[in-house]
Amino acid sequence: MITIFSCCVKVVEAKAVLKEMVESAFQPNIYVLISLIQCYGKADRTDDVVTTFDRIIELGITPDERTTCGCLLNMMTQTPREELGLMETF
C-alpha cells in the first residue's frame, strides 16, 4: 500500500499506512522506506527525505547500494538547488 500511495504522491496516505504498520509492531524494511523517500522527493519534501534516510540508519538497516543510491541520486536531481545542502549526510 505504501508503494502504491508513494507512486501517486499521496504523502498523507502513505504516512498513515506506515504509522498503522509501526503501531501493529511491524518494522518497515528498506523497500518501504525507499518508497517513502521517493514519495517525499516527488512532493518536494526534502526534510522528510533526509528524516526517512536517517530513520533507515537508526533502525540499523544497511542501505541497499543499487536501490538506495539510485533513489537518492534521483531525488537529488529533483531537489531545488538551495535545498541540496540538506542532503549532505548522504
Chimera marker file (.cmm) of the C-alpha trace (Angstrom):
<marker_set name="trace">
<marker id="1" x="0.000" y="0.000" z="0.000" r="1" g="1" b="0" radius="0.5"/>
<marker id="2" x="2.816" y="2.401" z="0.844" r="1" g="1" b="0" radius="0.5"/>
<marker id="3" x="4.406" y="1.859" z="-2.552" r="1" g="1" b="0" radius="0.5"/>
<marker id="4" x="1.103" y="2.479" z="-4.326" r="1" g="1" b="0" radius="0.5"/>
<marker id="5" x="0.469" y="5.686" z="-2.377" r="1" g="1" b="0" radius="0.5"/>
<marker id="6" x="4.079" y="6.749" z="-2.907" r="1" g="1" b="0" radius="0.5"/>
<marker id="7" x="3.830" y="6.296" z="-6.676" r="1" g="1" b="0" radius="0.5"/>
<marker id="8" x="0.755" y="8.531" z="-6.673" r="1" g="1" b="0" radius="0.5"/>
<marker id="9" x="2.464" y="11.072" z="-4.384" r="1" g="1" b="0" radius="0.5"/>
<marker id="10" x="-0.200" y="10.600" z="-1.728" r="1" g="1" b="0" radius="0.5"/>
<marker id="11" x="2.022" y="11.565" z="1.191" r="1" g="1" b="0" radius="0.5"/>
<marker id="12" x="-0.681" y="11.674" z="3.877" r="1" g="1" b="0" radius="0.5"/>
<marker id="13" x="-1.989" y="8.252" z="2.953" r="1" g="1" b="0" radius="0.5"/>
<marker id="14" x="1.496" y="6.698" z="2.780" r="1" g="1" b="0" radius="0.5"/>
<marker id="15" x="2.393" y="8.122" z="6.196" r="1" g="1" b="0" radius="0.5"/>
<marker id="16" x="-0.881" y="6.817" z="7.657" r="1" g="1" b="0" radius="0.5"/>
<marker id="17" x="-0.156" y="3.285" z="6.437" r="1" g="1" b="0" radius="0.5"/>
<marker id="18" x="3.372" y="3.482" z="7.858" r="1" g="1" b="0" radius="0.5"/>
<marker id="19" x="2.021" y="4.676" z="11.202" r="1" g="1" b="0" radius="0.5"/>
<marker id="20" x="-0.511" y="1.828" z="11.298" r="1" g="1" b="0" radius="0.5"/>
<marker id="21" x="2.218" y="-0.625" z="10.365" r="1" g="1" b="0" radius="0.5"/>
<marker id="22" x="4.527" y="0.533" z="13.175" r="1" g="1" b="0" radius="0.5"/>
<marker id="23" x="1.661" y="0.585" z="15.707" r="1" g="1" b="0" radius="0.5"/>
<marker id="24" x="0.989" y="-3.057" z="14.778" r="1" g="1" b="0" radius="0.5"/>
<marker id="25" x="4.622" y="-3.895" z="15.676" r="1" g="1" b="0" radius="0.5"/>
<marker id="26" x="5.808" y="-4.300" z="12.083" r="1" g="1" b="0" radius="0.5"/>
<marker id="27" x="9.069" y="-2.513" z="11.393" r="1" g="1" b="0" radius="0.5"/>
<marker id="28" x="9.450" y="-1.058" z="7.902" r="1" g="1" b="0" radius="0.5"/>
<marker id="29" x="12.099" y="-2.570" z="5.672" r="1" g="1" b="0" radius="0.5"/>
<marker id="30" x="14.393" y="-0.827" z="3.206" r="1" g="1" b="0" radius="0.5"/>
<marker id="31" x="11.881" y="-1.067" z="0.362" r="1" g="1" b="0" radius="0.5"/>
<marker id="32" x="9.084" y="0.580" z="2.341" r="1" g="1" b="0" radius="0.5"/>
<marker id="33" x="11.357" y="3.416" z="3.422" r="1" g="1" b="0" radius="0.5"/>
<marker id="34" x="12.752" y="3.893" z="-0.087" r="1" g="1" b="0" radius="0.5"/>
<marker id="35" x="9.180" y="4.143" z="-1.385" r="1" g="1" b="0" radius="0.5"/>
<marker id="36" x="8.558" y="6.889" z="1.161" r="1" g="1" b="0" radius="0.5"/>
<marker id="37" x="11.740" y="8.690" z="0.144" r="1" g="1" b="0" radius="0.5"/>
<marker id="38" x="10.568" y="8.642" z="-3.466" r="1" g="1" b="0" radius="0.5"/>
<marker id="39" x="7.157" y="9.952" z="-2.431" r="1" g="1" b="0" radius="0.5"/>
<marker id="40" x="8.668" y="12.765" z="-0.375" r="1" g="1" b="0" radius="0.5"/>
<marker id="41" x="11.047" y="13.641" z="-3.178" r="1" g="1" b="0" radius="0.5"/>
<marker id="42" x="8.254" y="13.881" z="-5.735" r="1" g="1" b="0" radius="0.5"/>
<marker id="43" x="6.302" y="16.065" z="-3.297" r="1" g="1" b="0" radius="0.5"/>
<marker id="44" x="9.320" y="18.389" z="-2.813" r="1" g="1" b="0" radius="0.5"/>
<marker id="45" x="9.590" y="17.462" z="0.876" r="1" g="1" b="0" radius="0.5"/>
<marker id="46" x="13.366" y="17.415" z="1.188" r="1" g="1" b="0" radius="0.5"/>
<marker id="47" x="13.310" y="17.482" z="5.001" r="1" g="1" b="0" radius="0.5"/>
<marker id="48" x="11.227" y="14.302" z="5.007" r="1" g="1" b="0" radius="0.5"/>
<marker id="49" x="13.641" y="12.644" z="2.551" r="1" g="1" b="0" radius="0.5"/>
<marker id="50" x="16.503" y="13.336" z="4.963" r="1" g="1" b="0" radius="0.5"/>
<marker id="51" x="14.499" y="12.269" z="8.033" r="1" g="1" b="0" radius="0.5"/>
<marker id="52" x="13.494" y="9.000" z="6.381" r="1" g="1" b="0" radius="0.5"/>
<marker id="53" x="17.076" y="8.248" z="5.337" r="1" g="1" b="0" radius="0.5"/>
<marker id="54" x="18.178" y="8.935" z="8.912" r="1" g="1" b="0" radius="0.5"/>
<marker id="55" x="15.492" y="6.512" z="10.076" r="1" g="1" b="0" radius="0.5"/>
<marker id="56" x="16.976" y="3.807" z="7.849" r="1" g="1" b="0" radius="0.5"/>
<marker id="57" x="20.295" y="4.250" z="9.625" r="1" g="1" b="0" radius="0.5"/>
<marker id="58" x="18.704" y="4.453" z="13.097" r="1" g="1" b="0" radius="0.5"/>
<marker id="59" x="16.841" y="1.189" z="12.510" r="1" g="1" b="0" radius="0.5"/>
<marker id="60" x="20.155" y="-0.481" z="11.721" r="1" g="1" b="0" radius="0.5"/>
<marker id="61" x="19.098" y="-1.237" z="8.160" r="1" g="1" b="0" radius="0.5"/>
<marker id="62" x="22.003" y="-1.483" z="5.748" r="1" g="1" b="0" radius="0.5"/>
<marker id="63" x="21.074" y="0.577" z="2.694" r="1" g="1" b="0" radius="0.5"/>
<marker id="64" x="20.981" y="-1.477" z="-0.485" r="1" g="1" b="0" radius="0.5"/>
<marker id="65" x="23.609" y="0.052" z="-2.770" r="1" g="1" b="0" radius="0.5"/>
<marker id="66" x="21.723" y="-0.182" z="-6.018" r="1" g="1" b="0" radius="0.5"/>
<marker id="67" x="18.226" y="0.702" z="-4.838" r="1" g="1" b="0" radius="0.5"/>
<marker id="68" x="19.117" y="3.262" z="-2.186" r="1" g="1" b="0" radius="0.5"/>
<marker id="69" x="21.820" y="5.068" z="-4.135" r="1" g="1" b="0" radius="0.5"/>
<marker id="70" x="19.699" y="5.154" z="-7.275" r="1" g="1" b="0" radius="0.5"/>
<marker id="71" x="16.750" y="6.550" z="-5.357" r="1" g="1" b="0" radius="0.5"/>
<marker id="72" x="18.814" y="9.185" z="-3.548" r="1" g="1" b="0" radius="0.5"/>
<marker id="73" x="20.556" y="10.289" z="-6.740" r="1" g="1" b="0" radius="0.5"/>
<marker id="74" x="17.186" y="10.593" z="-8.433" r="1" g="1" b="0" radius="0.5"/>
<marker id="75" x="15.849" y="12.670" z="-5.530" r="1" g="1" b="0" radius="0.5"/>
<marker id="76" x="18.909" y="14.921" z="-5.645" r="1" g="1" b="0" radius="0.5"/>
<marker id="77" x="18.315" y="15.673" z="-9.331" r="1" g="1" b="0" radius="0.5"/>
<marker id="78" x="14.769" y="16.775" z="-8.466" r="1" g="1" b="0" radius="0.5"/>
<marker id="79" x="15.724" y="18.816" z="-5.397" r="1" g="1" b="0" radius="0.5"/>
<marker id="80" x="15.909" y="22.594" z="-5.754" r="1" g="1" b="0" radius="0.5"/>
<marker id="81" x="19.497" y="23.832" z="-5.706" r="1" g="1" b="0" radius="0.5"/>
<marker id="82" x="19.002" y="25.802" z="-2.496" r="1" g="1" b="0" radius="0.5"/>
<marker id="83" x="17.902" y="22.641" z="-0.632" r="1" g="1" b="0" radius="0.5"/>
<marker id="84" x="20.764" y="20.377" z="-1.749" r="1" g="1" b="0" radius="0.5"/>
<marker id="85" x="22.713" y="21.277" z="1.399" r="1" g="1" b="0" radius="0.5"/>
<marker id="86" x="20.123" y="19.370" z="3.425" r="1" g="1" b="0" radius="0.5"/>
<marker id="87" x="21.246" y="16.187" z="1.692" r="1" g="1" b="0" radius="0.5"/>
<marker id="88" x="24.909" y="16.445" z="2.709" r="1" g="1" b="0" radius="0.5"/>
<marker id="89" x="24.616" y="13.434" z="5.016" r="1" g="1" b="0" radius="0.5"/>
<marker id="90" x="24.162" y="11.062" z="2.082" r="1" g="1" b="0" radius="0.5"/>
<link id1="1" id2="2" r="1" g="1" b="0" radius="0.2"/>
<link id1="2" id2="3" r="1" g="1" b="0" radius="0.2"/>
<link id1="3" id2="4" r="1" g="1" b="0" radius="0.2"/>
<link id1="4" id2="5" r="1" g="1" b="0" radius="0.2"/>
<link id1="5" id2="6" r="1" g="1" b="0" radius="0.2"/>
<link id1="6" id2="7" r="1" g="1" b="0" radius="0.2"/>
<link id1="7" id2="8" r="1" g="1" b="0" radius="0.2"/>
<link id1="8" id2="9" r="1" g="1" b="0" radius="0.2"/>
<link id1="9" id2="10" r="1" g="1" b="0" radius="0.2"/>
<link id1="10" id2="11" r="1" g="1" b="0" radius="0.2"/>
<link id1="11" id2="12" r="1" g="1" b="0" radius="0.2"/>
<link id1="12" id2="13" r="1" g="1" b="0" radius="0.2"/>
<link id1="13" id2="14" r="1" g="1" b="0" radius="0.2"/>
<link id1="14" id2="15" r="1" g="1" b="0" radius="0.2"/>
<link id1="15" id2="16" r="1" g="1" b="0" radius="0.2"/>
<link id1="16" id2="17" r="1" g="1" b="0" radius="0.2"/>
<link id1="17" id2="18" r="1" g="1" b="0" radius="0.2"/>
<link id1="18" id2="19" r="1" g="1" b="0" radius="0.2"/>
<link id1="19" id2="20" r="1" g="1" b="0" radius="0.2"/>
<link id1="20" id2="21" r="1" g="1" b="0" radius="0.2"/>
<link id1="21" id2="22" r="1" g="1" b="0" radius="0.2"/>
<link id1="22" id2="23" r="1" g="1" b="0" radius="0.2"/>
<link id1="23" id2="24" r="1" g="1" b="0" radius="0.2"/>
<link id1="24" id2="25" r="1" g="1" b="0" radius="0.2"/>
<link id1="25" id2="26" r="1" g="1" b="0" radius="0.2"/>
<link id1="26" id2="27" r="1" g="1" b="0" radius="0.2"/>
<link id1="27" id2="28" r="1" g="1" b="0" radius="0.2"/>
<link id1="28" id2="29" r="1" g="1" b="0" radius="0.2"/>
<link id1="29" id2="30" r="1" g="1" b="0" radius="0.2"/>
<link id1="30" id2="31" r="1" g="1" b="0" radius="0.2"/>
<link id1="31" id2="32" r="1" g="1" b="0" radius="0.2"/>
<link id1="32" id2="33" r="1" g="1" b="0" radius="0.2"/>
<link id1="33" id2="34" r="1" g="1" b="0" radius="0.2"/>
<link id1="34" id2="35" r="1" g="1" b="0" radius="0.2"/>
<link id1="35" id2="36" r="1" g="1" b="0" radius="0.2"/>
<link id1="36" id2="37" r="1" g="1" b="0" radius="0.2"/>
<link id1="37" id2="38" r="1" g="1" b="0" radius="0.2"/>
<link id1="38" id2="39" r="1" g="1" b="0" radius="0.2"/>
<link id1="39" id2="40" r="1" g="1" b="0" radius="0.2"/>
<link id1="40" id2="41" r="1" g="1" b="0" radius="0.2"/>
<link id1="41" id2="42" r="1" g="1" b="0" radius="0.2"/>
<link id1="42" id2="43" r="1" g="1" b="0" radius="0.2"/>
<link id1="43" id2="44" r="1" g="1" b="0" radius="0.2"/>
<link id1="44" id2="45" r="1" g="1" b="0" radius="0.2"/>
<link id1="45" id2="46" r="1" g="1" b="0" radius="0.2"/>
<link id1="46" id2="47" r="1" g="1" b="0" radius="0.2"/>
<link id1="47" id2="48" r="1" g="1" b="0" radius="0.2"/>
<link id1="48" id2="49" r="1" g="1" b="0" radius="0.2"/>
<link id1="49" id2="50" r="1" g="1" b="0" radius="0.2"/>
<link id1="50" id2="51" r="1" g="1" b="0" radius="0.2"/>
<link id1="51" id2="52" r="1" g="1" b="0" radius="0.2"/>
<link id1="52" id2="53" r="1" g="1" b="0" radius="0.2"/>
<link id1="53" id2="54" r="1" g="1" b="0" radius="0.2"/>
<link id1="54" id2="55" r="1" g="1" b="0" radius="0.2"/>
<link id1="55" id2="56" r="1" g="1" b="0" radius="0.2"/>
<link id1="56" id2="57" r="1" g="1" b="0" radius="0.2"/>
<link id1="57" id2="58" r="1" g="1" b="0" radius="0.2"/>
<link id1="58" id2="59" r="1" g="1" b="0" radius="0.2"/>
<link id1="59" id2="60" r="1" g="1" b="0" radius="0.2"/>
<link id1="60" id2="61" r="1" g="1" b="0" radius="0.2"/>
<link id1="61" id2="62" r="1" g="1" b="0" radius="0.2"/>
<link id1="62" id2="63" r="1" g="1" b="0" radius="0.2"/>
<link id1="63" id2="64" r="1" g="1" b="0" radius="0.2"/>
<link id1="64" id2="65" r="1" g="1" b="0" radius="0.2"/>
<link id1="65" id2="66" r="1" g="1" b="0" radius="0.2"/>
<link id1="66" id2="67" r="1" g="1" b="0" radius="0.2"/>
<link id1="67" id2="68" r="1" g="1" b="0" radius="0.2"/>
<link id1="68" id2="69" r="1" g="1" b="0" radius="0.2"/>
<link id1="69" id2="70" r="1" g="1" b="0" radius="0.2"/>
<link id1="70" id2="71" r="1" g="1" b="0" radius="0.2"/>
<link id1="71" id2="72" r="1" g="1" b="0" radius="0.2"/>
<link id1="72" id2="73" r="1" g="1" b="0" radius="0.2"/>
<link id1="73" id2="74" r="1" g="1" b="0" radius="0.2"/>
<link id1="74" id2="75" r="1" g="1" b="0" radius="0.2"/>
<link id1="75" id2="76" r="1" g="1" b="0" radius="0.2"/>
<link id1="76" id2="77" r="1" g="1" b="0" radius="0.2"/>
<link id1="77" id2="78" r="1" g="1" b="0" radius="0.2"/>
<link id1="78" id2="79" r="1" g="1" b="0" radius="0.2"/>
<link id1="79" id2="80" r="1" g="1" b="0" radius="0.2"/>
<link id1="80" id2="81" r="1" g="1" b="0" radius="0.2"/>
<link id1="81" id2="82" r="1" g="1" b="0" radius="0.2"/>
<link id1="82" id2="83" r="1" g="1" b="0" radius="0.2"/>
<link id1="83" id2="84" r="1" g="1" b="0" radius="0.2"/>
<link id1="84" id2="85" r="1" g="1" b="0" radius="0.2"/>
<link id1="85" id2="86" r="1" g="1" b="0" radius="0.2"/>
<link id1="86" id2="87" r="1" g="1" b="0" radius="0.2"/>
<link id1="87" id2="88" r="1" g="1" b="0" radius="0.2"/>
<link id1="88" id2="89" r="1" g="1" b="0" radius="0.2"/>
<link id1="89" id2="90" r="1" g="1" b="0" radius="0.2"/>
</marker_set>
